[in-house]
Amino acid sequence: MGLELALERITIDSDICHGKPCIRGLRYPVEFILELLSSGMTMDEILMDYEDLERDDLFAALTFAMRLTQVKSIYQVKG
C-alpha cells in the first residue's frame, strides 16, 4: 500500500472521537491502535479482537504516526 493510500484511511471529523484522527471514520483513534501495538499485541491479535479493522488500517495508523514524526527540528519544552 502506498503512502497516500494509507493516509486516505485516516479521517478527522469533529463529530467522531472529538476530532482525533481515526481509522476510516470508525471510532478507533489512531492513538488507540498505536497503544495496542506498543503494548505488544500483534497485528493478528488486534484483527481478531476488532473484526471491523483491516490490516491496512493498522499500517495506516503506523504511517500516520511516522508522518507526524517527520519534522525538521524538535525543541525541548522546559516546564
N, C-alpha and C positions, 0 to 999 in steps of 0.2 A: 504494500500500500504506500502510495506516495505521500509526501508531507502535507500537501494541500488537501488531499482526500481524507487524511487522518483528521486534520483540523476541522473539516466540514462536519464531523461527528460531534464537535463540541459546540453547544449552544449556550447563549446567555440571554435569559429572559427574566425581567424583574418580577414576574408572577410565579416563577419557579425557583424554589430554594433561595429566595431573597436576592436573586440576580447573580448567584455564584455560577461559574462555568460548570455545566452539566453535560452528561452524555445523552445525545440525541433527544433533548427535551424531556428526558425521563428525570425522575427525582434522585439521580445518582450524581452528586457533585464530584468533580474531578478529584478534589482533595480526599473524598471518601475512598475512591479507587486507589489512590496513592497510599493511603493509610493501610488498606488491605494488603497491598503488595509489599509495603515496608514492614508489615507485621510478620512476613514470611509465608503468607498464603501464596500458593502457586496460581497461575492463570487458570489452570484446570479446576482447582478448588473453588475459585471465585465464580467461574462459569457454572459450576454445579450448584452453588448456593444461590446465585442470582440468574435465573434462567432467561430473563429478558435481555441480558447483556450478551454481547458477541465479542469474540477475540479481538476484532478490530477496534472495539470500543476501548479495550484495555490499552492497546497500542496507541490509540488516540490520546488517552489520558497521559501516557508517558511522553508522547510527542508534544503535547501542550505544555507540560512541565519543563521539558527540555528547552522549548522556545522561550519560556519565561526566564530561564537562567542565562540566556544569551544576551548579556549586557556588556557594555564596554568597560565599565568600572563599577566597583561596589565600594560604598563608603560606610565606615563603621559609625554607628549611632551611639553616642555616649549618653547614658541615662542617668 
